[in-house]
């Protein structure tokens, strides 16, 4: 019995289509948040991914931003981050949306 139950029914999240859907979701999430996606399909890739993540964390900066005018709940604001040094790269989300501060957290 591989990736399934004794009845032969695949367990949720174990089919090829499940993995393809998860892969698409992770790529979209990385694109929308300015993140980087590291593949880790086997133990060797996992070790490499963790090494690359640790190296990246040692070389990153976090910037804060306060808009000059009040942002209304649900309003989307565009973000552009630029640097003056050509050897540096920028990864950042392209916008943010102010959540309703009176609504309960999810």
Secondary structure, DSSP 8 states (H G I E B T S, - for coil): --SB-TTS-B-TT-SHHHHHHHHHHHHHHHHHHT------SSHHHHHHHHHHHHHHHHT--------SS---TT-EEE-----S-TT------SEEE---TTS---
